[in-house]
Amino acid sequence: MLLLSILISISPAKAAFASLVLPGSGDLLLGEKKRGTIFLSTEATIWLSYFGFRWYEGKVHNSSINYAGLYASADVEGKDDRYFDAMENFYSSRDYNEWVKEQARMFYPDTTDPEILELRRDYIERNSYTGEDAWKWQSTEAAKKYDDLRDSKREFADIASNMIGLAVANRIINFFVVYLVGERVSVQLKENRVQLGIRF
């Protein structure tokens, strides 16, 4: 009977770099199943949390848009975050437009220069919300509720961003764990059994 024996030697450094790609993979290659499972599970939990919080962010964002349409008589179709931020910070589009005029005066001070005055008018026209873009909250309570929804949206977005940081940290920690404590292991394949022990 032919005996097949193959020896595979993996350095801790190579295993450590594999852990940068997928935390836990380096540990598994070194035969550290328990430790590898912990890092893999942590990685899976991080990304499930990330997508979960992104989902909640989108859900709350849509709720805030619908709420604005109902309680501020706003035409929310096709609007960007600038519009929704303005609704959060001002009770009505009229209040917002007054603020835009103040900004225009600050950027383009009073003068007799027609060119500067034209720039001021252009700034006001480009940044004001009038006509179908106008809004006014039905009550201060409605405006407060909208603010709360927008705050929740940002909180979910921030937590999702933190998940990315945790994913990076998980890789860095696993990299050093594998590199510093990894041991060289061999893999032997024999005709009647397989002895597997991978070392990075």
C-alpha positions as CSV (number, residue, x, y, z in Angstrom):
1,M,0.0,0.0,0.0
2,L,1.3,3.4,-1.0
3,L,1.9,5.8,1.8
4,L,1.3,9.4,1.0
5,S,2.9,11.9,3.3
6,I,2.9,15.6,2.7
7,L,4.3,18.1,5.1
8,I,3.1,21.7,5.0
9,S,4.8,24.3,7.1
10,I,3.2,27.7,7.6
11,S,4.9,30.6,9.3
12,P,3.1,32.7,11.9
13,A,3.7,35.8,9.8
14,K,1.8,34.3,6.8
15,A,-1.0,33.3,9.1
16,A,-1.1,36.7,10.7
17,F,-1.6,38.3,7.3
18,A,-4.4,35.9,6.5
19,S,-6.1,37.1,9.7
20,L,-6.0,40.7,8.3
21,V,-8.2,39.5,5.5
22,L,-10.5,37.3,7.6
23,P,-10.1,37.4,11.4
24,G,-9.9,33.8,12.7
25,S,-8.6,32.3,9.5
26,G,-5.0,32.4,10.7
27,D,-5.9,30.7,13.9
28,L,-7.8,27.9,12.1
29,L,-4.8,27.4,9.9
30,L,-2.6,27.0,13.0
31,G,-5.0,24.5,14.4
32,E,-6.4,26.9,17.0
33,K,-10.1,26.1,16.4
34,K,-11.4,27.7,19.6
35,R,-9.6,30.9,19.1
36,G,-10.4,31.0,15.4
37,T,-14.1,30.5,16.1
38,I,-14.1,33.4,18.6
39,F,-12.6,35.8,16.1
40,L,-14.8,34.6,13.2
41,S,-17.9,34.9,15.4
42,T,-16.8,38.4,16.4
43,E,-16.3,39.4,12.8
44,A,-19.7,38.0,11.8
45,T,-21.4,39.8,14.7
46,I,-19.8,43.1,13.8
47,W,-20.9,43.0,10.2
48,L,-24.4,41.8,11.0
49,S,-24.6,44.7,13.4
50,Y,-23.3,47.1,10.8
51,F,-25.9,46.1,8.2
52,G,-28.6,46.0,10.9
53,F,-27.9,49.6,12.0
54,R,-27.7,50.8,8.4
55,W,-31.1,49.2,7.9
56,Y,-32.5,51.0,10.9
57,E,-30.9,54.3,9.7
58,G,-32.7,54.0,6.4
59,K,-36.0,53.0,8.1
60,V,-35.9,56.0,10.4
61,H,-34.8,58.3,7.5
62,N,-37.9,57.2,5.5
63,S,-40.1,57.7,8.6
64,S,-38.8,61.3,9.1
65,I,-39.4,62.1,5.4
66,N,-43.0,60.8,5.6
67,Y,-43.5,62.7,8.8
68,A,-42.3,65.9,7.2
69,G,-44.7,65.5,4.4
70,L,-47.6,64.9,6.7
71,Y,-47.0,67.5,9.4
72,A,-45.1,70.3,7.6
73,S,-47.0,70.2,4.3
74,A,-43.6,69.7,2.6
75,D,-43.1,68.3,-0.9
76,V,-40.4,65.8,0.1
77,E,-40.1,64.0,-3.3
78,G,-36.5,64.1,-4.6
79,K,-35.2,66.4,-1.9
80,D,-31.6,66.0,-0.5
81,D,-30.3,66.1,3.0
82,R,-29.8,69.9,2.8
83,Y,-33.5,70.3,2.6
84,F,-34.3,68.0,5.4
85,D,-31.6,69.6,7.6
86,A,-33.2,73.0,7.0
87,M,-36.5,71.6,8.1
88,E,-34.9,70.4,11.2
89,N,-33.3,73.7,12.1
90,F,-36.1,76.1,11.1
91,Y,-39.8,76.1,11.9
92,S,-40.8,77.2,8.4
93,S,-39.2,77.9,5.0
94,R,-39.9,81.6,5.6
95,D,-37.7,81.5,8.7
96,Y,-35.1,79.7,6.7
97,N,-35.2,82.1,3.8
98,E,-34.7,85.0,6.2
99,W,-31.6,83.3,7.5
100,V,-30.4,82.8,3.9
101,K,-30.8,86.6,3.4
102,E,-28.7,87.3,6.4
103,Q,-26.0,85.0,5.1
104,A,-26.1,86.7,1.8
105,R,-25.6,90.1,3.4
106,M,-22.6,88.7,5.3
107,F,-21.0,87.2,2.2
108,Y,-21.9,90.2,0.0
109,P,-22.1,93.3,2.2
110,D,-24.2,96.3,1.3
111,T,-22.7,98.2,-1.6
112,T,-23.6,100.2,-4.7
113,D,-21.6,97.7,-6.8
114,P,-24.2,96.1,-9.1
115,E,-22.0,93.0,-9.6
116,I,-21.9,92.3,-5.9
117,L,-25.6,93.0,-5.5
118,E,-26.2,90.5,-8.4
119,L,-24.1,87.9,-6.6
120,R,-26.2,88.4,-3.4
121,R,-29.5,88.0,-5.3
122,D,-28.1,84.9,-7.0
123,Y,-27.1,83.4,-3.7
124,I,-30.5,84.1,-2.2
125,E,-32.3,82.6,-5.2
126,R,-30.1,79.5,-5.2
127,N,-30.4,78.7,-1.5
128,S,-34.0,79.8,-0.7
129,Y,-37.0,77.4,-0.6
130,T,-40.1,78.8,-2.1
131,G,-43.2,77.7,-3.9
132,E,-43.5,73.9,-3.9
133,D,-40.4,73.7,-1.7
134,A,-42.0,75.7,1.1
135,W,-42.9,74.2,4.4
136,K,-44.3,75.1,7.8
137,W,-44.6,72.8,10.8
138,Q,-48.1,72.4,12.2
139,S,-46.9,72.8,15.8
140,T,-43.7,73.0,17.8
141,E,-44.5,69.4,19.0
142,A,-44.5,68.2,15.4
143,A,-41.2,69.9,14.7
144,K,-39.7,68.4,17.9
145,K,-40.8,64.9,16.9
146,Y,-39.1,65.4,13.5
147,D,-35.9,66.5,15.3
148,D,-36.0,63.4,17.4
149,L,-36.3,61.2,14.3
150,R,-33.4,62.9,12.6
151,D,-31.3,62.5,15.8
152,S,-32.1,58.8,15.8
153,K,-31.1,58.5,12.2
154,R,-27.7,60.0,12.9
155,E,-27.3,57.8,16.0
156,F,-27.8,54.7,13.9
157,A,-25.4,56.0,11.3
158,D,-22.7,56.7,13.9
159,I,-23.1,53.3,15.5
160,A,-22.8,51.7,12.0
161,S,-19.6,53.7,11.5
162,N,-18.3,52.4,14.8
163,M,-18.8,48.9,13.6
164,I,-16.3,49.5,10.8
165,G,-13.8,50.6,13.5
166,L,-14.4,47.5,15.4
167,A,-13.9,45.4,12.3
168,V,-10.5,47.0,11.8
169,A,-9.7,46.5,15.5
170,N,-10.7,42.9,15.3
171,R,-8.2,42.4,12.4
172,I,-5.4,44.2,14.1
173,I,-5.8,42.3,17.4
174,N,-6.0,39.0,15.6
175,F,-3.0,39.8,13.5
176,F,-0.8,40.3,16.6
177,V,-2.3,37.4,18.5
178,V,-1.5,35.0,15.6
179,Y,1.9,36.5,14.9
180,L,3.1,36.6,18.5
181,V,1.7,33.2,19.7
182,G,1.5,31.2,16.5
183,E,3.5,28.0,16.4
184,R,4.7,26.1,13.5
185,V,2.6,23.1,12.7
186,S,2.7,20.4,10.1
187,V,0.0,18.6,8.1
188,Q,0.4,15.0,7.3
189,L,-1.8,13.1,4.9
190,K,-1.7,9.4,5.0
191,E,-3.6,6.8,3.1
192,N,-5.8,5.8,6.0
193,R,-6.1,9.0,7.9
194,V,-5.6,12.7,7.7
195,Q,-3.6,14.5,10.4
196,L,-4.2,18.2,10.0
197,G,-2.4,20.9,11.9
198,I,-1.8,24.2,10.1
199,R,0.6,26.8,11.4
200,F,0.7,30.4,10.2
